[in-house]
Amino acid sequence: MAIALDSGITSRAATRNDLRSQLQSAIAHQAGVPITSISLKYEATFIELSNKFNIPLLDQGTRIDELAEHVSQDTKKYVSFVLELEARVLISTVSFPNPLYRYIKDYYLARIAEAFQIYWMVQSPSNSSTQCILQPYFPFSVNGRFKVAVLLEESSYIVVGPLFCDEQADEGVERKYRQEIKNEFRLFSTLARHTSQHHAILHLHGSELINRSAFSRQKLNKQAVEQKIRYVLSSFTVEKSLKDQLWINSVPPNFFSKLAAAVVACESQDLAAFFNHKVYLNGSDVKVRRFEVDKAGNDIVCRMHESSEVLGAHTPLYHLSIEQAYANWSLFVSESLGILQAWLRKNAGALGPRVASPEAKLDFCRRLSRFLAFLFNCGECSIYEVVYDQAEARLVRFSGYSRYPSYISRLDGMQRHINRIAHSPLGNSSIVVRAFRSNELQYCQWHDQLTGMHLPRDQPISYPPDMKDHDWGTSLCALPIRVSGLLWGVIEFVAMRPHSFPDVVRSRISETVATFAPYLYEQEVFATLGKINEVVVSDVTAQEKKARLRPLTKSLFSAKTFAILSIDGPRLEDVKVFLSDGRNDIQSQPSSFNQKALDYLKPYLRFSDSKDSIWSAKIGDDVFQEQFSGLSERQYFHENRGDFICLARVEWSGGEGERRAGVAVLTYDHEMDDQENWRSIIEFGCQYIATVTTSLYGSEAWETTVREKIAHEFSKSVTALHDTNDRLETAVDSIPKRQAGLDKSRFEKILGDLRRHERALGSSSRILKKNRVTRDFESDPRLYYIANIISEWRVKSPRPSTKFREIYNAIFIGAKSAFFEKGIAVPALDRGMDPTLDIEEGSLAEVLLTLKSNIIKYGLKDTDVLVRESSAINYGIRISNIGFKMTVAEQRSIFFDEFRGEHARAAHPDDGSGFGLWYAERVMKELDGDIRYGQSDLSHDTRLDHDRYAWHHFTLSFPHSKVIR
């Protein structure tokens, strides 16, 4: 059956102007995290490297043509100079993946101009008396849109920016803007003063000093670099035309940056490019002029115009560059998504070879995370899948990739940390847990691991406290992975630079998640369907099939809890819980047989009678109150207020067109969006479960019928045994107490044994007649009836006590022939050790019968059973035998339900279930006692193998208040 897997996340189409406005808004948003780098001793290092590379220093009198001439003569030297300067001093390496920045930053000469601009700023005489310098920043100062600031410290400079600052702002706004920058400086001054240069480099950059062109479609190969250099060098051909029009005698080199960018735009786009700049005419007159760079044949010319000229339809350099950058980056992401889709179709999905084996799946997961990390220019990508254990959610790492040191221990450590805090208030400090809890995107623009500061204030970052030696990221982004509204998991991106995921990047991340999420969900769904089919066609009983189907059904619906009710009529007895996980409140109701239980189930009966296929609400809201009137304060709904609850119709097909109605009750941690396609998935799940369990529904009915018939025959046998015992009791009573050749007490003991067997058969008969457990804290019906028997015994007056010696001899000595066949010697208790216990006799007999059965089954041939008495904090009776030695892990698990040791399974593959000792331990607890197990080595003088065999000790422990001497 085909199933639509709609992610619910759609791309937003818009006109070019709308996209441009969105991008400009995104770039303007960068002011939220102003700091980009720390330049430690920039001036001294600049001079040192200038001398090393034999580069003339820049000062206030340096002319732009002089700088152009120097750079054009030896471009490689200047490139090497800037690369080393960046590695050693961190010159304003911008922290966010801005399309305009990435577009221009690939040109090495623009970076050279940036280096000189910062030097000019910090050594300018006009700035010697101030601690905060605010200047236009070279790539973004086109049209006066961005500025860069430098904070002067005692031994270092903090370079902040570029920040959005409109050139047309009045003086009042300018002052306010300066104050905002100074306020932000306070957040970082401690870091600047108290960290070494090496640590600052690692803190701000990590291993991301490599310039990757994630926002430029072209590869940074040798040919591309040479081509870009040729474009920039073309700017030097305009030198003569500039000299003819004006004389630039004192201007920072950001003019050269604008000119270089304009030449690149002109060469690559074959269009005229424009930019504004302040020029000095006649040495003192400062005016803003508009420059035009255009082609004239094979030459490039630059013309200066008055501010009022050339404004019409021409595209300024700023808009031209930003549109080209956005087009390149958008195309890069689109092509990458195409590659991703082709790879997913081939390697993922239900039949993909990458999920054929655990090794192939691991390889698939690593490749996916690595691709996503590269696509969005970050250093770490982790995908967590939401898995429910009972009603508790766990975030399990589905895949992860990190290019940071010790990546395996790093990823494993974060997984353990998330598991520890996921269900505590500390979970809100984790960006992954917040994304899961809120079902919304979370974004920390900037995080300082040293000081614990973060922006925004409601986006803290949490990491393992024992792994502080790792750098856990400077900006992080996490968003939920949804398929048709159903929450599948969470994806997290980590970068070492602030504000690495602005709005325009986060929108493409959401689009990418929508691309691969259906494939991950499809893998899980079809794997689950395969497992469900295997369970349904297996040869185990219907009850065992239902037990195995519970976790698979919950996984199919991706639900927190679920219950599937079969409803055959309007009465309480017509409602049965077919499958359930996490809804004990529903599980217990049909067996209560009272009006409160009927009221609790009425909302589901009303939905079954309606024509709706799906109903949903948020627990506690008005829609919920209308359907579940008067139940909102019941324990389950009160504890889970705010969860999303959904009722869906289930119909089983019977013979001759018969339809059996049912209701699926599903709850989720998050609310569904009505615009998403989650209803289709739930309807498909209900139809599938109804289809594959139709035979199971019939099998369960058949097993119930067989159980009732066997119970009927058991009841007849119990009645006959009871009548026989009555006649035997009458005959024993008529025997004189003293008569030669007759031992009346012996007949009385035999009669007592028969009475115990009668009660045991009676309990088994009542258990078989019941189709469900009526005590919601247990799944074993034997304990329910043991508890009832003990409750009835406690209210008797006088309350009968139990002779341990009598019941032990009846069970162990009464089975002497079985022990004899195994060659096991069992002692009779005929003197001493005759405590009278204030406990119910039949329950203690159940425990001793279990121990007797285990010794006969697993005891070693030609060995002895020992019985000892002890008295310490509690009164104890220890029963010991020799058998196969158990490992420490097996000893710890001996009282687990259905546990059987390795040697026990090998020696008795078909004889044994592991039900007994778990049952015996629970019975002892019902008797206010306990049973303990211990193992000890054989004595040295025995001929048995000490490595293979050992003593097994079971001690029945009772409070001294239960012992009546």
Secondary structure as UniProt FT lines:
FT   HELIX           16..28
FT   HELIX           29..32
FT   STRAND          35..40
FT   HELIX           42..52
FT   TURN            53..54
FT   TURN            60..61
FT   HELIX           64..73
FT   HELIX           75..89
FT   HELIX           99..105
FT   HELIX           108..123
FT   HELIX           125..127
FT   TURN            128..129
FT   STRAND          132..136
FT   TURN            138..141
FT   HELIX           142..144
FT   STRAND          146..152
FT   STRAND          156..164
FT   TURN            167..168
FT   HELIX           171..194
FT   HELIX           197..205
FT   TURN            206..209
FT   TURN            214..215
FT   HELIX           222..233
FT   HELIX           234..238
FT   HELIX           239..245
FT   HELIX           254..269
FT   STRAND          273..281
FT   TURN            282..284
FT   STRAND          285..296
FT   TURN            297..298
FT   STRAND          299..305
FT   TURN            307..308
FT   HELIX           317..347
FT   TURN            350..351
FT   HELIX           353..355
FT   HELIX           358..375
FT   TURN            376..377
FT   STRAND          380..389
FT   TURN            390..391
FT   STRAND          392..402
FT   HELIX           407..421
FT   TURN            422..423
FT   HELIX           425..429
FT   HELIX           431..438
FT   STRAND          442..444
FT   STRAND          446..447
FT   TURN            449..451
FT   STRAND          454..455
FT   TURN            457..458
FT   HELIX           465..467
FT   TURN            468..469
FT   STRAND          475..483
FT   TURN            484..485
FT   STRAND          486..495
FT   TURN            498..499
FT   HELIX           503..537
FT   HELIX           542..557
FT   STRAND          561..567
FT   HELIX           572..574
FT   STRAND          575..581
FT   HELIX           584..587
FT   HELIX           589..591
FT   HELIX           595..609
FT   STRAND          614..618
FT   TURN            619..620
FT   HELIX           622..627
FT   TURN            629..630
FT   TURN            632..633
FT   HELIX           635..639
FT   TURN            640..642
FT   STRAND          644..653
FT   HELIX           655..657
FT   STRAND          659..668
FT   TURN            674..675
FT   HELIX           678..692
FT   HELIX           694..733
FT   TURN            740..741
FT   HELIX           744..769
FT   TURN            776..777
FT   HELIX           781..794
FT   STRAND          802..803
FT   HELIX           804..808
FT   HELIX           809..813
FT   TURN            814..815
FT   HELIX           816..822
FT   STRAND          836..837
FT   HELIX           841..858
FT   TURN            861..862
FT   STRAND          866..871
FT   STRAND          875..884
FT   HELIX           888..892
FT   TURN            893..895
FT   TURN            897..898
FT   HELIX           902..907
FT   HELIX           916..926
FT   TURN            927..928
FT   STRAND          930..936
FT   TURN            940..941
FT   TURN            946..948
FT   STRAND          949..958
FT   HELIX           960..962
FT   STRAND          963..964
//
